[in-house]
Amino acid sequence: MKFLLPDEYQPAATHLFERVAEEVRRHVPESRIEHVGASAVPGAISKGDLDVFVGVPRERFEQTIGALGHLGYSVKADTLRTESLCMLETHRYPTAVALQVVENGSRFEMFLTFRDALRRDAALLCQYNDLKRACEGLGEDCYRTRKAAFIKGVLASH
C-alpha cells in the first residue's frame, strides 16, 4: 500500500466529490449524498480514492443501483452486499470512485459515524493515520484486515 498526504489528494478529491454528487443527485434526486472515507476527513492520509455515501429509502434501493449502473457504476467485487448495502465502483475518472448505496436508517450508516468520529477526535485521527503508515508497503488484504479491526473498535465506542 502507498498513501498520500492530505495536501496531495484532498483538494482534488473534494472537487471530484462535488462532481460525482451532482451527477448522482440528477439521476437519483431522493438520495442523501455525503462525502465519506479518508478524503472527507481533514488531515487524513489516504490511498487517494473517493468514497461517496448514497442514502436512499428502502423502497428505492434496488432502483437506485440500477440507475447508477446506467451511469457506468458496477457492483464492486469481493465486498459485502446485503438488502441494505451495495458497494459500487467506476473507472470513469482518473481517481478510483466508490459509492456505498445504503438504505437510510440501516446499520450501514456506520460510514457516517466513523467519518464523524475521525473529524471530532484529533487523537483518533492520529491513530488512524499511524495505522495506515504502518501498512505502507503491505498488501491490500493485510491493510483491509487491520483497517477493519480499527473501524470496528471505533464504532463499538461510538
Solvent accessible surface area in square Angstrom, and as a share of the most:
residue,aa,sasa,rsa
1,M,44,0.20
2,K,144,0.61
3,F,18,0.07
4,L,52,0.26
5,L,95,0.47
6,P,30,0.19
7,D,116,0.60
8,E,105,0.47
9,Y,9,0.04
10,Q,26,0.11
11,P,93,0.59
12,A,69,0.53
13,A,4,0.03
14,T,60,0.35
15,H,124,0.55
16,L,16,0.08
17,F,30,0.12
18,E,99,0.45
19,R,139,0.51
20,V,0,0.00
21,A,3,0.03
22,E,102,0.46
23,E,24,0.11
24,V,0,0.00
25,R,117,0.43
26,R,149,0.54
27,H,86,0.38
28,V,1,0.01
29,P,95,0.60
30,E,66,0.30
31,S,15,0.10
32,R,86,0.31
33,I,19,0.09
34,E,43,0.19
35,H,22,0.10
36,V,1,0.01
37,G,28,0.27
38,A,13,0.10
39,S,6,0.04
40,A,7,0.05
41,V,1,0.01
42,P,99,0.62
43,G,35,0.33
44,A,0,0.00
45,I,5,0.03
46,S,1,0.01
47,K,74,0.31
48,G,13,0.13
49,D,37,0.19
50,L,0,0.00
51,D,32,0.17
52,V,0,0.00
53,F,0,0.00
54,V,0,0.00
55,G,0,0.00
56,V,0,0.00
57,P,39,0.24
58,R,127,0.46
59,E,139,0.62
60,R,72,0.26
61,F,5,0.02
62,E,107,0.48
63,Q,105,0.47
64,T,2,0.01
65,I,21,0.11
66,G,36,0.35
67,A,28,0.21
68,L,0,0.00
69,G,36,0.35
70,H,170,0.76
71,L,26,0.13
72,G,41,0.39
73,Y,8,0.03
74,S,65,0.42
75,V,74,0.43
76,K,53,0.22
77,A,76,0.59
78,D,140,0.73
79,T,41,0.24
80,L,98,0.49
81,R,108,0.39
82,T,34,0.19
83,E,108,0.48
84,S,10,0.07
85,L,4,0.02
86,C,0,0.00
87,M,30,0.14
88,L,2,0.01
89,E,39,0.18
90,T,3,0.02
91,H,149,0.66
92,R,107,0.39
93,Y,18,0.07
94,P,142,0.89
95,T,41,0.24
96,A,59,0.46
97,V,3,0.02
98,A,9,0.07
99,L,0,0.00
100,Q,5,0.02
101,V,0,0.00
102,V,0,0.00
103,E,29,0.13
104,N,55,0.28
105,G,70,0.67
106,S,22,0.14
107,R,172,0.63
108,F,4,0.02
109,E,45,0.20
110,M,62,0.27
111,F,45,0.19
112,L,17,0.09
113,T,52,0.30
114,F,20,0.08
115,R,22,0.08
116,D,44,0.23
117,A,0,0.00
118,L,3,0.02
119,R,119,0.43
120,R,161,0.59
121,D,56,0.29
122,A,85,0.66
123,A,65,0.50
124,L,20,0.10
125,L,23,0.11
126,C,70,0.42
127,Q,99,0.44
128,Y,6,0.02
129,N,13,0.06
130,D,71,0.37
131,L,32,0.16
132,K,5,0.02
133,R,121,0.44
134,A,67,0.52
135,C,0,0.00
136,E,87,0.39
137,G,67,0.64
138,L,63,0.31
139,G,46,0.44
140,E,65,0.29
141,D,116,0.60
142,C,48,0.29
143,Y,5,0.02
144,R,106,0.39
145,T,95,0.55
146,R,104,0.38
147,K,57,0.24
148,A,59,0.46
149,A,68,0.52
150,F,35,0.14
151,I,40,0.20
152,K,154,0.65
153,G,45,0.43
154,V,7,0.04
155,L,41,0.20
156,A,92,0.71
157,S,85,0.55
158,H,103,0.46
